[in-house]
Amino acid sequence: MDTTYDVRIYKTEVYRGTRTSSYRVRWKTAQLYWRRSFRNAAQADVFRAELLAAARKGEAFSLVSGEPVSWQRNQPGMSWYEFACAYVDSKWESASAKYRRAIAQALASATMAVLTGDRGMPESRVLRSALVNWGFNTKQRAMAPGELGDALIWLARNTREVKELADPALSRQVLTAATSRLDGSRAAPTSVHRNRAVLLNALDYAVELKLLDTNPIKGIKWRAPKVAHEVDRRVVVNPAQARALLEAVRVQQPSGPRLVAFFGVLYYSGLRPEEAIGLRCQDVELPALVWDENCGQWREPDDPWGELHLRSAMPDAGGRWTDDGSGRDRRGLKHRARGETRRVPCPPRLTRLLRDHLSMVPSEAADPLFQGVQGRPLATITYRRTWERARKAALTDEEYRSQLARRPYDLRHYADGWVMRPAAVFSLAGAAALVL
């Protein structure tokens, strides 16, 4: 607590020196004593009267300066750019790499609405690049090169003070900018919700720093766009199409054979790509093979279901946002507490794909289940290019131009209709393919 309402103002003291006299105004806030000296009595009386007026109005007094809090807000305050950098720094340690990038993108959009002039202003493209990749990146800020560093210097001198956002008109402009694309049109609903949440949290931090009395965004009448929660059926492939796509992946060299099981776990078990990449060999639990005496060889058991144990995810965030500079950030599972795991069923067809895959990759327990040909972490660009070529080879021209499985992520939507193990309830569309 750095403010108080316990204020006492004393009579002005007169100090008579050999040459001049001075007049001291004395007051107390809580247990702290303050004094201010003036050359003449009129100045001292005015200052004392202002203190009395503030105290009678019930204003809070600062324990740092001893003055009414309202006086401090009339002094030059913190600029938006300085504040945004401080907010980014306060979030850096606890935020995931992807959320760090999301914060930077949201604040960069909002900053476009608080510029104070255009004299010497860099191009908008340069400003946004400087903000997103350098200014609002705690790790990179001090290393901004060339014109990007100059852009940050310009921004430090040409953004409004945070206290000006108390003006409803300006705060609405900032909210609009934060939830818009570069061309001024409204961003996608998920981006709008995320960017507004970042801005709302940032201005709560401004209230915490006593830069604002209240969060102005909370008082703005604003209708959030609706976010679609249902899967678009046009993106979901049927079992025959899925088999054709996986076969088109298999024939691609050199990465294809190693990626069949990767796309298989997205389709049959509904994993996110970052969850699949986070799998280790030890996380795959397959049923033991059974010796068939009739044919004299090993075969799959009658109940060839396995399990995948998800422990972490490795989203592709970019090296500039991770602590160690690697492209992927190992994090906990989405929407789950740190350290919490998730068990996912592995249907028979996927069991076969994973058994073939494990025969090709190192089987050490801690090794990544999916990796590049040279043993490096699986790159996003690698599996995206492979998937694009597979779509072109396996689908008709009309299907290829459509939304059908346009992203590898779309494969996981097929698993939305089924639950766990053979005894569970399956969707009519997927039950046959899962068992066969």
C-alpha positions in Angstrom: 0.0 0.0 0.0 1.7 3.2 -1.1 -1.3 5.6 -0.5 -3.1 6.8 2.6 -6.1 8.9 3.6 -4.5 9.7 7.0 -3.3 13.2 6.4 -2.6 16.1 8.8 -1.6 19.6 7.6 0.2 22.0 10.0 0.5 25.8 10.2 3.1 27.4 8.0 6.4 28.0 9.7 8.5 31.1 9.2 12.3 30.8 9.1 14.0 34.2 9.3 17.6 34.1 8.1 20.3 36.8 8.1 19.5 37.8 4.5 16.1 36.3 3.6 13.2 34.6 5.2 11.6 31.4 4.0 8.2 29.9 4.7 7.7 26.1 5.3 4.6 24.2 4.8 4.5 21.0 6.9 2.2 18.0 6.7 2.1 14.4 7.6 0.8 11.3 5.7 0.3 8.3 7.9 3.6 8.3 10.0 5.7 10.2 7.4 6.5 14.0 7.8 6.9 16.3 4.8 7.9 19.9 4.3 8.2 22.3 1.4 10.0 25.7 1.5 8.9 28.9 -0.3 10.5 32.3 -0.7 7.3 34.3 0.1 4.2 33.8 2.2 1.7 33.9 -0.7 3.3 30.9 -2.4 3.3 28.9 0.9 -0.4 29.8 1.5 -1.5 28.7 -1.9 0.4 25.4 -1.6 -1.1 24.8 1.9 -4.6 25.7 0.7 -4.3 23.1 -2.2 -3.2 20.4 0.3 -6.1 21.2 2.5 -8.6 21.2 -0.4 -7.3 17.8 -1.5 -7.6 16.4 2.0 -11.1 17.7 2.4 -12.2 16.1 -0.9 -11.0 12.8 0.5 -8.3 12.3 -2.0 -5.6 9.7 -1.4 -2.1 10.9 -0.7 1.0 9.1 -2.0 3.4 7.8 0.6 6.2 8.1 -1.9 5.9 11.8 -2.7 3.6 12.9 0.1 1.4 14.7 -2.4 -2.2 13.9 -3.5 -2.2 11.2 -6.1 -4.1 13.4 -8.5 -1.2 15.8 -8.6 1.2 13.1 -9.8 -1.0 12.3 -12.8 -0.7 15.9 -14.0 3.1 15.3 -14.3 4.7 13.8 -17.4 3.8 10.1 -17.1 5.0 6.9 -18.7 4.6 6.6 -22.4 2.7 3.8 -24.0 5.8 2.3 -25.6 7.7 2.3 -22.3 4.7 0.8 -20.5 4.2 -1.9 -23.1 7.8 -3.0 -22.9 7.5 -3.2 -19.1 4.3 -5.3 -19.5 6.0 -7.7 -21.9 9.0 -8.0 -19.5 6.6 -8.8 -16.6 5.0 -11.6 -18.6 8.1 -13.1 -20.3 9.2 -15.6 -17.6 5.8 -17.2 -17.1 4.4 -17.1 -20.7 4.9 -19.8 -23.3 6.8 -19.0 -26.4 3.6 -18.8 -28.6 1.9 -16.6 -26.0 4.9 -14.3 -25.9 4.5 -13.9 -29.7 0.7 -13.3 -29.3 1.3 -10.6 -26.7 3.7 -8.8 -29.1 1.4 -9.0 -32.0 -1.6 -7.7 -30.0 0.4 -4.8 -28.5 1.9 -3.9 -31.8 -1.5 -3.5 -33.4 -2.7 -1.4 -30.4 0.4 0.8 -30.7 -0.6 2.1 -34.1 -3.5 4.0 -32.4 -1.4 5.9 -29.9 1.2 7.5 -32.2 1.6 11.2 -31.6 2.9 12.5 -34.9 4.2 11.5 -38.4 7.3 13.6 -38.6 10.2 11.3 -39.4 7.8 8.3 -39.0 9.1 5.0 -40.5 6.9 3.0 -42.8 4.1 1.0 -41.1 5.7 -2.2 -42.2 9.0 -1.3 -40.5 7.2 -0.1 -37.3 5.3 -3.4 -36.9 8.3 -5.5 -37.6 10.4 -3.5 -35.1 7.7 -3.8 -32.5 6.7 -7.5 -32.9 10.2 -9.0 -33.4 12.3 -6.6 -31.3 10.6 -4.0 -29.1 8.1 -6.3 -27.6 10.6 -9.2 -27.3 12.5 -9.1 -24.0 15.3 -11.3 -25.4 15.8 -9.4 -28.6 15.0 -5.7 -27.7 18.6 -4.5 -27.2 19.8 -6.1 -30.4 17.5 -4.4 -32.9 19.6 -3.7 -36.0 19.7 -0.7 -38.4 16.4 0.9 -39.4 14.5 -1.4 -36.9 16.5 0.1 -34.0 15.9 3.6 -35.3 12.2 2.8 -35.5 12.2 1.8 -31.8 13.9 5.1 -30.9 11.3 7.0 -32.8 8.5 5.0 -31.1 10.0 5.7 -27.7 9.6 9.5 -28.4 6.3 9.4 -30.3 3.7 7.5 -28.4 1.0 8.9 -26.0 1.2 8.7 -22.3 -0.7 5.8 -20.7 -2.9 8.1 -18.6 -4.4 9.5 -21.9 -6.2 6.2 -22.4 -8.6 7.3 -19.7 -10.3 9.1 -22.6 -13.0 6.8 -23.8 -12.6 7.9 -27.5 -8.9 7.0 -27.4 -9.3 3.7 -25.6 -11.9 2.7 -28.2 -9.5 3.5 -31.0 -6.8 1.4 -29.3 -9.3 -1.5 -28.9 -10.3 -1.3 -32.6 -6.7 -1.2 -33.7 -5.8 -4.2 -31.6 -8.6 -6.3 -33.1 -8.0 -5.3 -36.7 -5.9 -6.6 -39.6 -3.3 -4.4 -41.3 -5.8 -3.3 -43.9 -8.2 -2.1 -41.2 -10.7 -4.9 -41.5 -11.7 -6.9 -38.4 -9.4 -9.9 -37.6 -10.6 -13.5 -37.3 -12.8 -14.1 -34.3 -10.2 -16.1 -32.4 -7.6 -13.4 -33.0 -10.1 -10.7 -31.9 -10.8 -12.5 -28.6 -7.1 -13.2 -28.0 -5.9 -9.6 -28.7 -8.7 -8.1 -26.6 -7.7 -10.3 -23.7 -4.1 -9.2 -24.0 -5.0 -5.5 -24.1 -7.4 -6.0 -21.2 -4.7 -7.7 -19.1 -2.2 -5.0 -20.1 -4.4 -2.2 -18.9 -5.1 -4.0 -15.7 -1.3 -3.9 -15.2 -1.5 -0.2 -15.8 -4.0 0.2 -13.0 -1.8 -1.9 -10.8 1.1 0.5 -11.5 -1.2 3.5 -10.6 -1.0 4.8 -14.2 -4.8 4.6 -14.6 -7.6 4.7 -12.1 -9.6 2.1 -13.8 -9.3 -0.1 -16.9 -11.0 1.9 -19.7 -11.6 -1.2 -21.9 -14.0 -2.6 -19.3 -16.3 0.4 -19.7 -16.5 0.2 -23.5 -19.7 -1.4 -25.0 -18.3 -4.0 -27.3 -19.8 -7.0 -28.9 -17.5 -10.0 -29.2 -17.7 -11.9 -32.5 -18.9 -15.4 -32.3 -16.3 -18.2 -32.5 -17.4 -21.3 -34.4 -17.1 -24.4 -32.1 -18.4 -26.9 -34.6 -16.0 -28.6 -37.1 -16.6 -27.7 -40.7 -17.6 -31.1 -42.2 -16.0 -30.0 -45.5 -12.5 -30.4 -44.1 -13.0 -34.0 -42.8 -11.7 -36.8 -45.0 -13.5 -40.2 -45.1 -11.6 -43.5 -44.4 -11.0 -44.2 -48.1 -9.6 -40.8 -48.7 -7.4 -41.1 -45.5 -5.9 -44.3 -46.7 -5.2 -42.8 -50.1 -3.5 -39.8 -48.5 -1.4 -41.9 -46.2 -0.2 -44.0 -49.1 0.6 -40.9 -51.1 2.7 -39.8 -48.1 4.5 -43.2 -47.9 5.8 -43.0 -51.5 7.6 -39.7 -51.0 11.3 -39.9 -50.5 13.2 -39.5 -48.2 10.8 -38.3 -45.5 7.5 -40.0 -46.5 7.9 -43.4 -44.8 8.7 -41.7 -41.5 5.7 -39.4 -41.7 3.0 -42.0 -42.4 2.5 -42.8 -38.7 2.8 -39.1 -37.8 -0.3 -38.2 -40.0 -1.8 -41.5 -38.7 -1.9 -40.4 -35.1 -3.5 -37.1 -36.1 -6.2 -38.9 -38.0 -6.9 -42.0 -35.9 -6.2 -40.7 -32.4 -7.0 -37.0 -32.9 -3.7 -35.6 -31.7 -2.6 -32.0 -32.4 0.6 -31.8 -34.5 2.6 -30.3 -31.5 1.3 -33.2 -29.3 2.4 -35.8 -31.9 5.9 -34.2 -32.2 6.1 -34.2 -28.3 5.7 -38.0 -28.2 8.7 -40.2 -27.1 9.1 -43.8 -27.9 8.3 -44.7 -24.3 4.9 -43.0 -24.7 3.7 -45.6 -27.1 2.1 -48.7 -25.5 1.3 -51.4 -28.1 -0.2 -54.8 -27.4 2.2 -57.7 -27.5 2.3 -59.9 -30.6 0.9 -63.4 -30.3 2.6 -66.5 -31.7 0.3 -68.3 -34.2 1.2 -72.0 -34.2 -0.9 -72.7 -37.2 1.1 -70.4 -39.5 4.3 -70.4 -37.5 4.7 -66.6 -37.2 3.9 -63.7 -34.9 0.6 -61.9 -35.4 -1.5 -59.1 -33.9 -3.7 -60.2 -30.9 -7.4 -60.4 -31.2 -7.7 -57.0 -29.4 -5.0 -55.0 -31.2 -5.7 -51.7 -29.3 -2.8 -49.8 -27.8 -2.5 -46.5 -26.0 -0.6 -43.2 -26.3 0.5 -41.4 -23.2 0.7 -37.7 -23.9 3.0 -35.8 -21.5 3.9 -32.7 -23.3 3.5 -30.7 -26.5 6.1 -29.0 -28.7 4.5 -26.1 -30.6 6.5 -24.4 -33.3 7.0 -20.9 -31.9 10.2 -19.8 -33.6 13.7 -19.5 -32.0 13.4 -15.8 -31.2 10.6 -16.6 -28.7 12.0 -19.6 -26.9 14.4 -19.4 -24.0 17.0 -21.7 -25.6 16.7 -20.4 -29.2 15.2 -23.7 -30.5 12.4 -23.6 -32.9 10.0 -25.6 -30.7 9.0 -25.0 -27.1 8.3 -28.0 -24.9 5.2 -27.2 -22.9 2.5 -28.9 -20.9 -0.6 -30.2 -22.6 -3.1 -27.6 -23.7 -5.8 -26.7 -21.2 -4.2 -29.0 -18.6 -2.2 -28.3 -15.4 1.6 -28.5 -15.6 2.7 -32.1 -15.4 -0.8 -33.6 -16.1 -0.9 -36.4 -18.7 -3.5 -37.7 -21.1 -4.2 -41.2 -22.3 -5.4 -41.6 -25.9 -6.5 -44.9 -27.5 -4.6 -46.3 -30.4 -7.0 -48.2 -32.7 -5.9 -51.3 -34.6 -5.0 -49.6 -37.9 -2.8 -47.1 -36.1 -1.3 -49.9 -34.0 0.0 -51.4 -37.3 1.3 -48.1 -38.5 3.2 -47.4 -35.3 4.7 -50.9 -35.2 6.1 -50.4 -38.7 7.3 -46.9 -37.7 9.1 -48.1 -34.6 11.0 -50.7 -36.7 12.5 -47.7 -38.7 13.5 -45.3 -35.9 15.8 -45.6 -32.9 13.9 -47.4 -30.1 15.5 -45.8 -27.1 12.8 -44.8 -24.7 13.6 -41.1 -24.5 14.1 -40.7 -28.2 11.5 -38.6 -30.1 9.0 -40.8 -31.8 8.9 -38.6 -34.9 12.0 -36.9 -36.2 13.7 -35.9 -39.5 15.7 -38.2 -41.7 19.0 -37.0 -40.2 17.7 -37.4 -36.6 16.8 -33.7 -36.2 13.5 -32.5 -34.7 10.7 -32.8 -37.2 10.3 -29.4 -38.9 6.9 -27.9 -39.6 7.9 -27.0 -43.1 8.8 -30.7 -43.8 5.5 -32.2 -42.9 3.5 -29.4 -44.5 5.3 -29.8 -47.8 4.8 -33.5 -47.7 1.1 -33.1 -46.9 0.6 -30.7 -49.8 2.2 -33.1 -52.3 0.1 -35.9 -50.9 -3.1 -34.0 -51.3 -2.3 -33.2 -54.9 -1.5 -36.8 -55.7 -4.4 -38.5 -53.8 -7.3 -36.1 -54.3 -9.2 -35.2 -57.4 -8.7 -31.7 -58.8 -12.0 -30.5 -57.3 -11.2 -32.0 -53.9 -7.7 -30.5 -54.0 -9.1 -27.0 -54.6 -11.6 -27.5 -51.8 -11.1 -27.2 -48.0 -10.8 -30.9 -47.7 -7.9 -31.7 -45.2 -6.2 -28.5 -46.4 -4.1 -28.5 -43.2 -2.6 -31.5 -41.4 -4.5 -30.2 -38.3 -7.8 -31.0 -40.1 -7.0 -34.7 -39.8 -7.7 -34.7 -36.1 -11.3 -33.7 -36.6 -12.2 -37.2 -37.8 -11.6 -38.5 -34.3 -14.1 -36.0 -32.8 -16.9 -38.5 -33.0 -15.5 -41.5 -31.1 -14.4 -42.0 -27.6 -12.3 -44.8 -26.0 -11.5 -48.5 -26.7 -13.7 -51.0 -28.6 -16.3 -51.0 -25.7 -16.9 -47.3 -26.2 -19.5 -45.7 -28.5 -18.2 -44.8 -31.9 -19.6 -42.6 -34.7 -21.2 -44.5 -37.5 -18.8 -42.9 -40.0 -15.6 -44.0 -38.2 -16.3 -47.3 -36.4 -15.6 -49.5 -39.4 -12.4 -47.9 -40.4 -11.0 -47.9 -36.8 -11.5 -51.7 -36.4 -10.4 -52.8 -39.9 
